[in-house]
């Protein structure tokens, strides 16, 4: 071997060791040459929203296709794409720069405009950096570049994963002569991919809405969107019917006619001054056409390997708003939910745990949904939040407050509440351990619960077995609920009566030996619901049972 060759090999070896990551175009289907599952006018890997947002062959900048957005007389039509959720890529590399360029042609009538934005989203969809809305220039096709954005440094979850999120839309003014038409082609997202930060884990979350701004412009600080709340809509031809289209996700709009608001004056002593109000997307004109609009507002996290064996609880206070105030219209439905989605299996729905809040009355009640993390769930997406399904502008308002998502304390007596019941309601019992032993109520680190049969006001034929906090139980009993599981019996006591911490006696019962099967606050249906209920993704956006 000559010395020149030897030197070359040394240099090559050094280069292999120290070569840094490089930037590349990470846009999916940026030239819109590939159609999605919705047919020729559906742009694959892009989420479409608004009255006219479609793949179009009449006016490409190059190739055979572009994407056209058009609106008249008010509203917005657009497309968006996430590098992780829609394209399926890994995290952006920390401390690198992302730039977006595209070919655009825009034709604006009076009051018409077009916007584009580049955002960096963390692991739960919260905005951590962005360009702000940029005006799409009017005129024939030109190559247009958005300002660069720097990816933040990695941190603890959810800031250990970052996605590039691009949205382009056409917006018209609220008068008949106003029009906006935008063509886009050859979208390029120049970015550097990385391995992400520290290992993903589920993170506790709590929000009492007291510090949020009731009237911000999302995603400004103090808004629901800045707090990580996401919104998505599915449209159906009938309840449980065919899905027609979807749009989103995006930071939850707040205070207007769509999705959510931070209300005041609706709380009791435990709810404080401000509450969350969830309702439909009344900006969607298909309400008037008899289309069923499903509006979803939710938080999202990733399940980590370290979460296996944990039990996590989604808790919330709720009371009736104005849902179904018009008896002449088809009734709406409202649900709270926990869902898990498998991104390695077409974002298949692997858990769907719900509680029906449609028929709550105007007394605040607290409920919990519980999910056990098994070995199949690490790497899957977990969502918790609220949805409603309605048509013809039926009222859908439901109030929520004191939202929590937290693990059950390891070894706590109250970790086996599906096996226990507190009776009578004014007295407290502990939890029955699975090995047949019992523990004193003073050892319980979790909140004290009561198992009740909840009789929904106006819908008594649909009773639900629920667990509520001890403090909330009295209100339930006052409007017709009763202690114990619906249709079941208590089974034998496993302890002798002892003095309870609030007076009276304390005794433990084994629900597993009841004469009939009982349930807890959760109702689980896996892949048997005919419609997705939150955040369908463009990559699988027309596949039923998928939220991706």
N, C-alpha and C positions, 0 to 999 in steps of 0.2 A: 504494500500500500504506500503510495507516495504521500508526502507531507501535506500537499494541497488537499487531497481527498480526505485525509485524517482531520484537517482543520475544518473542512466543510461538515463532516459528521458531527464534530463537537458543536459547531454553530447550530446545526439542525437540532441536536439534542437540547441545547439551551433554549432554542426557540420553542420546542415542544413543551418545555417546563413553564416558561414565563409568558407565553402568548396570552394576552387578555381577551375577554369576551368581545365580540364585535357586533355592530348594529346590523340589522337586516329589515326587510319589509315583512311585517307580521300581519298585514291586513288579510282577512279571509275573503276570497272572491271579490277583490277590489275592483275588477273590471266588469263584474256582474255578468260574466259569460255563463255561469252555472245557475240553473233554476233549482228552487227548493221544492219541498213536497207539496206545495200548494199549486203547482202548475207553472206554465211558461212565464207568467207575470210575477212569480214569487222569486225574489233574490235570495239564493241560498246563503246561509250564515249571517243574514241580516234580519233584525226585527223591524217590521213595518208598522206604521200607525197613521191614523187620520183617514180622511175620505178618499184620497187618491194617492197612493204610494205604491208604485209598481215597477217591475222590470220592464224595460221599454226598448224596442228595436227601431223606432222611427228616427232617433237622433243621437246615435253614439258618437263620442269623441274619437274613438278608435275601436277596432273589433266590430262585433255585431250588436252589442247590447250596452245600455246605460241604465240608470234608474231615474224615474221621473216622479216628482212630487208636485201636486197641484191642490190648491184650495181657493174657494171663492166665498165671500160674504161672512168671513169669520172662521176661526179654527186654524189648525195646524196639521200638516201632513209631513211625515219624515221617516227616517231610518236611523238605526243605531246598531252598534256592534261592540261587544266586549271581547278582548283578546283571550280571556280565560273562559268565560261562560259560553260564548258563541263559537269561538275558533278552537278552543280546547288546548291552548298553549300554557306553558309554565309561567311563573311570575316574571314580571319585569325585574331587571337587575337594579339594585339600589344605587342612588347617586348617579344615574345616567340620564341622558336627555332623550325625550320623545318628540318627534316632529311629524306632522301630518300634511300631506299635499294631495290635491285632487284636481281633476278637470271639471269646471263648472260652467254652466250656461244658465242665466237667470233672466226671466221676463216678468217684470212687476207692473201691475196696474196700480190705480190709486190706492194708497194705503198698504200695498203689498211689500213684504220684506222676506229675506231668507237669512237663516242663521246656521252656524256650525260651531261646535265646541269640542275640545279635547279635554278629557278628565282622567285623572289617575284615581282609581278606586281601590280601597283596601279589601281585606278578606270578607267583610260583611257588606260591601257595596257603598260604604261611606266615601265621600269625596275628600281626598287629601291634597290634591293639587289640580289646577285647571287653568285653561286659557281665558275663561269667561266667554260669553257669547260674542262671536265674530260675525259681522255682516257679510253675507255672500255677495260678491260684486255683480252688478247687473251687466248684461250684454252677452255677446256670443262666447263660445267656449274659450276659456283661458285656464292656464295652470295656476292654481292658487294655493298658498301655503299658510297654515295657521302658525301663530307664535309657538316657539318651543316650550316644553314643560319639563321640569326636573323631577325625577322619581325620588321620593324621600328615602332616608335611610331605613333599613329594616329595624323593627322593634318587636315587642311582644305581640302575640295575636290580639286583634286581627291585622296588625300592621306588619306581619311577616310575609304577606302576599300582596302583590300589586298588579292590577290589570289596566290596560289602556282602553278607554271607552270613548268612542267617536259617535257623534250624533249630528245629522244634517236635517234641516227642516225648512219648509216653506210656510209662511204665515200671512194670512189676509186680514184686513180690517173687518169690523162688524157692520158692514153695509154692502148692499148687493153689487155695487160696481167694483169692489175691491177684489183683486186677484193676485195670486202669486204662483209662479211656475219655476221650478228649479230642476235642471238635469245635472246629474253627477256621474262621473266615470273615472276610472283609473285612480281609485283611492289608494294611497300608499301611507303606511304607518311605519316610520323608521324608528326602530327601538332595539334595545339589547335585552335579551332574555337571561334570567338567572335561576338560581336554585331556591330562592325564597329564604326567609329568615328562620328563627327558631321554630321547633316543631309545633304544628297546629294543635290547639286544644280548645275544647269548649270553654267559654268564659262566662262567668255569672253576669247577669244584666238586671238592672232595676231602674224604673223610671216612674216618678209620681207626677210628672208634667208640671210641677210647680215652678221650675226655673226656665221653662221654654217660653219663647216669645209667641203670644197668640196671633200676631200678624206679621211674620217675617216674609221675605221672598226667598224660598228655598233655592239653593242650599246655604243660605246665610247662617252664621252662628245663632244658635237658639232655636233653629227650626227642626221639625221632625226629620227632614232629609239629612241634615247635618248630624243628627243623632243616629243615623243608620237605618231609618225606616224607608223601605222600598215599596213601590207600587207597581202593580201589573193588572191588566184587564184581559179576560177571556170573553168572547161573545159566542152565544149558543142560539140555535134555532128554537130550543125548548129546554126546560129543566131536565138534565140527564140526557139531552139530545146531542146533535152534531155540533162540534166546535167549528165556528165559521172563521174566526181570526183572533189574533191577540196583539197587544202592544205593551211595550215596556221592556225591561224594568227601568225605573228612574226614581230619583229621590221623591218621596211622597209630597205631592202638592198639599198646600195647607191653607185653610181659611176661605177658599173659594168654593165653586160648585162641584168640585171633584175630590173624592177620596176621604179627606180628613180635615179636622180642625182641632184647635185647643180651646175648649169651652170653659166658661166660668159660671159659678153660681149653681152648679148641678150636684155638688158633692154633699156628703154627710160629714160627720166628725172625722172619719178615717180617710176621706178623699181630699180634704183641703180645698184650696181656692180654684184649682184648674183640673180639668179632666180631658181625656181623649175622646173625640167624637168621630166615629167611622160611618161613612155613607157611600153611595154609589158614585160613579163617574157621570154626573149629569151634563158634562160637556159632550158626551157621546150622543149624537143625534139619532143613532139607531134605537134608542129607547122608544122614540115615536113610531118606529117601524115594527114594533113588537118583538124585536130581538132582545134576548135575555143577556144582560150585562153583569158579569161577575167581577167585582172590584176587590182586589186583594191588597192589604197593607201588612207588612211583615218585617221581622228581623231575620238575618241569615248568618249562620256560622258553619264551620267545618268540624266534623268529629275527628278527634285525634286518637292515636293508639293508646295513649295514657288514660282515655276515658272509658275503656272497656271495663265492664263490671259496675260502672256508676249508674245511678238512677237520677235523672234530671226532671225537675218540676217547673212547668210553666204556669204561673199563678196570675190571676187578674180579678179585679172587682168589676162588676158590670151592673147596669140597669137599663131599662127601656128608654129610648129616645122617642123619635116619631115614627118608628118603623110600622108600616102597614096602617097608617092613619087614614088612607083612602079605601074604604071597604068595597068600592066599585071597581077597583083594579085588582089584577092577579096578585096574590100575596107574595111578599118578598121573603127571603131566607137569610139568616145571619149565623155565622159559625165562628168559633175560636178553634185554632188548629195547631198541631205539631206535625211536621212532615219530614221524612228523610228521602233523599234522592241519590241514586247511584250514578256518578258521572262516568264510570267505567262500563256501564251497561245501558247506554243511551239515555241516561238520566231517568232510569226507571224509578217509579214510586215504590219505596220499600216499607214505609210506614205512613199511615194517614190516621191521625188520632184527633178526634173532634169533639166539641161540645156545642150544642145548639143553643144560641142566645136569642133566637127569634122571639120567643114568648116570655121573656123576662118582664117583670112588672117594674114599677117605678121605685121599688125599694132596693137599695144596693145589696148585692150578694157577692160572695167571693167563691171562685172555683179554681180547680187545678187540673191540668193535664200532665200525665206522667209518662216518661219514656225510659226504658231500660236499655243501656248501651251494650250490645253484645259484640262478639268478635267480627261480625260481618259489616259493622258500620264505620270503622275508621276510614277516613278519606271521603266519606259521603257528606252531602250537604244537609244541614238541618235548618228548617225554617219554623218559626213560631209567630203567630199573629192572628189576624182577623179578616174575614171576607163577608161579602153579601152578594146575593143574586136577585136581580129584579128586572122588570121591564115596564114600559109605558110611564116612566118617571115616578113609579111608586116610591113613597118615602121609605128610607132604609136606616135612619139614624139609630145607633146604639152607642151608649156611653161606656167607656172603660177607664180604669185607673189602677194605680199601684201594680203595674206590670212587673213581674219578676221572672227570672229564669235562673235556676240555681240547683246545685246538686244536693241530694239528701246527704246529711252528715254521715260519714262512715261510722258504723257501729251504733248509731243512734237508735233508741228504742222505736222511734217513730218511723223507721225505715221500712216497716212491714205493715203499713196501714191497710193494705188489701186483705189482711188476715184479721183485722181488729175492728171493733166498733165501740163507741163510747155511748153508754146508756145509763141513766137518762141524760138528756141533753145538757142539763144544768150541772151534771157531775162529770168527772173526767176519768178516763182509764188510760192505761199505758198501752204498750204494743206487745204482741205475742211474738216471741222469737221463733224462728223456724225450727230450732232444735228442741222445742217443747218447753223451754224455760221461759220465765217471765222476768220483767224488770220493773222497778219502781218508777212511777211517773216523774219523779225528780231527776231521773237519769236521762230523760228524753231531751235531746237538744233541738229537735225540730218543733214546729208549731203544733199545738194540740188540734186535733181534727174530730169532726163528728160525721158519721155516715148517715145520710138521710135519703129518703125517697122524695125527689123533687117533682112536684106536680106543676107543670108549666101553666101559668094563667092563660085561659083561652084555648088550651090544648091538653086537657086532662087525660086524653087517651094515649098520650106519649110520655109517661113518667120516666124519669132518669135517676139512676142511683148516683149520688154525688158525695164528695167529701168537702166539707166547708170548715172554716175556722170556727173555733168555739164561740168567738165574739159574734159571728154572723149567723149562728144557728137560730137564735131567738126570732129574728125577723122571718126566717123560713117557716118556722113553726106557726107563726102568727098568720101566714097566708096559706096554710093548708098542707105543707110538707109534713112528713112524719119520720120518726127515728127508725133507722134500719134500712136494709136494701129493699128495692121495689120487688114485690112478689116473693120475697124470701122470708126465711126465719133465722133467728140468731144462732141456733146451734147451742151446744153446751157451754157453760161458763168454764173457764180454765183457771180462774182464781176465786178465792173467797172474797166477799165484800170487805173493803177496807175504807178508811176515811179518805175522801178526796181532797185535793188542794183547795177547792172552792166550796168546801162544805159538802154534806151529803156523803154518799158512798161511792166507791170506785170498784168496778169489777170488769174483768176481761172476758170477751167472748171470741170463739173461734168461728169465723165465717166460712172457713174451708169445710166445716162439717155441717153447714146449713142444708136444709132439705131441698133447696133449689139453688141453681147457679146464680151467683151475683156478679155485679160489675163494680168497678170504681168509677172515678170521674171520667175515665177515658173510654172511648169507644174506638176500637182499632179495626180498620178495614184495609187490607193490603191488596192493591191492584184490582179492586172490585168496584171502584167508583167510576162511572162512565165519563167523567170529565175531570181535567186537571183543575186544581183549585188555587194555585199561585205560581207566578213567575214562569210560564212556559218559555223556553229558550228557542231562539231561531234555529239552532242546529237540529232540534227535534220538535220544533214548535207546533207541528200538526200531528204529532204522535200522541194518541190518548194515553193517559196515565203517566205522562211525562211532564215535568216542569222545566225542561231545558230544551 
